[in-house]
Amino acid sequence: MPPPPVRKSKFDALVAEAEAVSVDGWDFSWLDGRATEARPSWGYQRLLGERLENAKAALDLETGGGEVLDGCPSLPPLMAATESWPPNVAKAAARLRPRGVVVVATAGFPFGDAVFDLVSSRHPVTTDWAEIARVLRPGGTYFSQQVGPASVFELVEFFLGAQPDEARNSRHPDHAVEAAAKAGLEVVDLRSESLRTEFSDIGAVVYFLRKVIWMVPGFTVGRYRGKLRELHEKIERDGPFAAHTTRFLIEARKL
């Protein structure tokens, strides 16, 4: 008679589940009921949709799986989107090409000068202000929601320890304003908010760190199993792990 199967601990089961699930695209619905994040009051997708309605040619950078762009009701006659991660390229193409969007697999700017009257990006990893300015027409705008300074650093520092001031301030909106001006863009709107985020189980943490890869660079379950178990025990004992995301909205016009 074969021995009974060994039951996984709650920790091992949660981690295994989160490690197996796909992290393609930029859809976080797997976290429903497992993590919460307050949303900025301005409503980026709605504001982007309003701007796309009045655009003739637009470019969405780092579109992910195209989820945000596809949620906009109206797209301009010329609409392009870029994405560099192959699994996301496939998702974006399947979602956006039926709507007439040209999806380009690139991290660069393979476009001519002064082609677009609107360039957008939600949570870009980096912002190439000079190239954005180059592809914008005079009077065109760059519209973006970005991750602000020290975002979710309670979680980052749990795994990596205290971070230097340089890391904590690397995404400060003041730096974006300076870079925009240097590229010949005038900032016409700038807003920022700090928002509460909660992780209700260790699986949510594993999924988040697998998906948002720049938070804990080189994260793997094997590498951080000890810290994951420590955090699991903390959540089981004290309840959801709280952190704070920072977001800023920036709109800049080409002079």
KOLLOLO-21385 format. One record per residue (C-alpha): x, y, z; residue in three letters. Coordinates in nm, 3 decimals. Layout:
x, y, z, code
X, Y, Z, ALA
...
END
This chain:
x, y, z, code
0.000, 0.000, 0.000, MET
0.157, 0.334, -0.107, PRO
0.224, 0.589, 0.166, PRO
-0.026, 0.874, 0.195, PRO
0.072, 1.191, 0.009, PRO
0.262, 1.446, 0.214, VAL
0.049, 1.750, 0.280, ARG
0.213, 2.082, 0.205, LYS
0.221, 2.342, 0.478, SER
0.009, 2.652, 0.421, LYS
0.326, 2.847, 0.347, PHE
0.449, 2.597, 0.089, ASP
0.107, 2.574, -0.077, ALA
0.068, 2.950, -0.109, LEU
0.420, 2.997, -0.242, VAL
0.389, 2.709, -0.491, ALA
0.059, 2.846, -0.624, GLU
0.200, 3.197, -0.673, ALA
0.522, 3.066, -0.826, GLU
0.331, 2.862, -1.086, ALA
0.087, 3.127, -1.208, VAL
0.169, 3.327, -1.523, SER
0.286, 3.684, -1.474, VAL
0.252, 3.782, -1.841, ASP
0.074, 4.105, -1.920, GLY
-0.005, 4.389, -1.685, TRP
-0.328, 4.254, -1.538, ASP
-0.321, 4.215, -1.159, PHE
-0.663, 4.050, -1.122, SER
-0.500, 3.736, -0.975, TRP
-0.449, 3.943, -0.661, LEU
-0.822, 4.008, -0.614, ASP
-0.907, 3.915, -0.256, GLY
-0.538, 3.870, -0.172, ARG
-0.402, 4.223, -0.196, ALA
-0.546, 4.573, -0.218, THR
-0.405, 4.896, -0.355, GLU
-0.575, 5.233, -0.335, ALA
-0.597, 5.404, -0.673, ARG
-0.494, 5.765, -0.746, PRO
-0.784, 6.005, -0.737, SER
-0.724, 6.145, -1.085, TRP
-0.819, 5.831, -1.285, GLY
-0.539, 5.790, -1.539, TYR
-0.725, 5.569, -1.786, GLN
-1.022, 5.805, -1.803, ARG
-0.795, 6.107, -1.858, LEU
-0.596, 5.919, -2.123, LEU
-0.918, 5.828, -2.300, GLY
-1.020, 6.193, -2.314, GLU
-0.688, 6.288, -2.471, ARG
-0.696, 6.004, -2.722, LEU
-1.037, 6.123, -2.845, GLU
-0.878, 6.449, -2.958, ASN
-0.555, 6.303, -3.098, ALA
-0.479, 6.227, -3.461, LYS
-0.163, 6.026, -3.402, ALA
-0.063, 5.875, -3.067, ALA
0.199, 5.643, -2.920, LEU
0.167, 5.437, -2.601, ASP
0.504, 5.336, -2.457, LEU
0.566, 5.016, -2.257, GLU
0.204, 4.916, -2.313, THR
0.240, 4.584, -2.129, GLY
-0.037, 4.354, -2.248, GLY
-0.229, 4.653, -2.383, GLY
-0.483, 4.642, -2.101, GLU
-0.489, 5.015, -2.022, VAL
-0.495, 5.131, -2.382, LEU
-0.766, 4.883, -2.475, ASP
-0.981, 5.020, -2.193, GLY
-1.001, 5.357, -2.370, CYS
-1.323, 5.383, -2.572, PRO
-1.184, 5.574, -2.869, SER
-0.846, 5.557, -3.043, LEU
-0.703, 5.799, -3.301, PRO
-0.665, 5.713, -3.672, PRO
-0.293, 5.646, -3.618, LEU
-0.225, 5.457, -3.296, MET
0.101, 5.280, -3.214, ALA
0.220, 5.099, -2.902, ALA
0.558, 4.964, -2.800, THR
0.648, 4.673, -2.572, GLU
0.978, 4.487, -2.534, SER
0.897, 4.176, -2.326, TRP
0.800, 3.896, -2.569, PRO
0.512, 3.746, -2.364, PRO
0.359, 4.092, -2.333, ASN
0.412, 4.166, -2.702, VAL
0.199, 3.866, -2.793, ALA
-0.074, 3.968, -2.550, LYS
-0.072, 4.328, -2.667, ALA
-0.085, 4.229, -3.033, ALA
-0.381, 3.996, -2.978, ALA
-0.568, 4.261, -2.783, ARG
-0.483, 4.578, -2.976, LEU
-0.434, 4.486, -3.341, ARG
-0.808, 4.421, -3.391, PRO
-0.855, 4.785, -3.293, ARG
-0.610, 4.902, -3.557, GLY
-0.315, 4.959, -3.324, VAL
0.036, 4.905, -3.463, VAL
0.217, 4.705, -3.194, VAL
0.597, 4.733, -3.221, VAL
0.823, 4.490, -3.034, ALA
1.090, 4.731, -2.913, THR
1.222, 4.918, -2.613, ALA
1.332, 5.204, -2.838, GLY
1.180, 5.472, -3.059, PHE
1.186, 5.351, -3.422, PRO
0.975, 5.647, -3.535, PHE
1.043, 5.962, -3.730, GLY
1.065, 6.313, -3.592, ASP
0.747, 6.501, -3.498, ALA
0.512, 6.212, -3.580, VAL
0.279, 6.211, -3.278, PHE
0.063, 6.471, -3.110, ASP
0.027, 6.251, -2.799, LEU
0.272, 6.012, -2.632, VAL
0.158, 5.824, -2.322, SER
0.292, 5.572, -2.074, SER
0.164, 5.420, -1.751, ARG
0.430, 5.318, -1.500, HIS
0.728, 5.326, -1.738, PRO
1.046, 5.166, -1.610, VAL
1.243, 5.460, -1.751, THR
1.146, 5.778, -1.933, THR
1.356, 5.882, -2.233, ASP
1.260, 6.247, -2.237, TRP
1.483, 6.338, -2.532, ALA
1.330, 6.073, -2.758, GLU
0.977, 6.158, -2.644, ILE
1.041, 6.521, -2.734, ALA
1.184, 6.418, -3.071, ARG
0.880, 6.216, -3.183, VAL
0.628, 6.475, -3.058, LEU
0.493, 6.741, -3.288, ARG
0.524, 7.104, -3.172, PRO
0.243, 7.159, -2.925, GLY
0.208, 6.783, -2.868, GLY
0.199, 6.637, -2.518, THR
0.346, 6.357, -2.312, TYR
0.094, 6.219, -2.062, PHE
0.206, 5.966, -1.801, SER
0.130, 5.812, -1.464, GLN
0.453, 5.710, -1.297, GLN
0.577, 5.529, -0.989, VAL
0.700, 5.784, -0.738, GLY
0.980, 5.780, -0.481, PRO
1.016, 5.498, -0.228, ALA
0.708, 5.318, -0.361, SER
0.626, 5.001, -0.162, VAL
0.957, 5.044, 0.016, PHE
0.822, 4.881, 0.330, GLU
0.820, 4.559, 0.127, LEU
1.145, 4.633, -0.056, VAL
1.330, 4.701, 0.269, GLU
1.186, 4.390, 0.434, PHE
1.380, 4.186, 0.177, PHE
1.677, 4.411, 0.102, LEU
1.725, 4.608, 0.421, GLY
1.740, 4.986, 0.455, ALA
1.792, 5.158, 0.122, GLN
2.012, 5.463, 0.066, PRO
1.859, 5.806, 0.009, ASP
1.960, 5.786, -0.357, GLU
1.737, 5.483, -0.408, ALA
1.452, 5.628, -0.204, ARG
1.446, 5.948, -0.411, ASN
1.532, 5.807, -0.754, SER
1.180, 5.853, -0.891, ARG
1.100, 6.192, -0.741, HIS
0.866, 6.401, -0.960, PRO
1.102, 6.699, -0.929, ASP
1.358, 6.499, -1.128, HIS
1.097, 6.440, -1.400, ALA
1.021, 6.813, -1.420, VAL
1.391, 6.893, -1.460, GLU
1.440, 6.625, -1.727, ALA
1.133, 6.741, -1.919, ALA
1.259, 7.100, -1.927, ALA
1.602, 6.989, -2.043, LYS
1.436, 6.805, -2.336, ALA
1.236, 7.113, -2.436, GLY
0.904, 7.017, -2.275, LEU
0.698, 7.237, -2.046, GLU
0.519, 7.063, -1.759, VAL
0.155, 7.176, -1.756, VAL
0.020, 6.937, -1.491, ASP
0.187, 6.757, -1.201, LEU
0.009, 6.570, -0.921, ARG
0.129, 6.314, -0.667, SER
-0.028, 6.088, -0.404, GLU
0.075, 5.828, -0.146, SER
-0.161, 5.530, -0.136, LEU
-0.204, 5.237, 0.100, ARG
-0.133, 4.883, -0.021, THR
-0.197, 4.561, 0.174, GLU
-0.081, 4.203, 0.111, PHE
-0.309, 3.949, 0.279, SER
-0.103, 3.634, 0.217, ASP
0.249, 3.539, 0.116, ILE
0.129, 3.418, -0.224, GLY
0.030, 3.776, -0.309, ALA
0.381, 3.891, -0.217, VAL
0.546, 3.624, -0.434, VAL
0.323, 3.708, -0.731, TYR
0.385, 4.082, -0.694, PHE
0.763, 4.046, -0.675, LEU
0.769, 3.808, -0.972, ARG
0.567, 4.053, -1.178, LYS
0.714, 4.387, -1.071, VAL
1.070, 4.269, -1.117, ILE
1.248, 4.596, -1.035, TRP
1.121, 4.603, -0.675, MET
1.355, 4.328, -0.551, VAL
1.599, 4.272, -0.840, PRO
1.683, 3.908, -0.896, GLY
1.394, 3.789, -0.681, PHE
1.332, 3.414, -0.679, THR
1.150, 3.203, -0.424, VAL
1.462, 2.992, -0.371, GLY
1.681, 3.292, -0.304, ARG
1.442, 3.453, -0.057, TYR
1.264, 3.154, 0.095, ARG
1.382, 3.239, 0.446, GLY
1.255, 3.598, 0.429, LYS
0.932, 3.478, 0.268, LEU
0.870, 3.237, 0.552, ARG
0.943, 3.513, 0.803, GLU
0.694, 3.743, 0.631, LEU
0.436, 3.465, 0.608, HIS
0.457, 3.414, 0.983, GLU
0.425, 3.789, 1.039, LYS
0.110, 3.807, 0.822, ILE
-0.039, 3.503, 0.997, GLU
0.030, 3.663, 1.335, ARG
-0.040, 4.034, 1.272, ASP
-0.267, 4.044, 0.968, GLY
-0.207, 4.200, 0.623, PRO
0.133, 4.352, 0.553, PHE
0.089, 4.724, 0.481, ALA
0.299, 4.934, 0.246, ALA
0.253, 5.262, 0.062, HIS
0.269, 5.312, -0.312, THR
0.353, 5.654, -0.451, THR
0.224, 5.774, -0.785, ARG
0.256, 6.095, -0.982, PHE
0.077, 6.222, -1.289, LEU
0.273, 6.436, -1.529, ILE
0.170, 6.612, -1.850, GLU
0.428, 6.801, -2.052, ALA
0.388, 6.997, -2.374, ARG
0.649, 7.033, -2.649, LYS
0.736, 7.396, -2.697, LEU
END
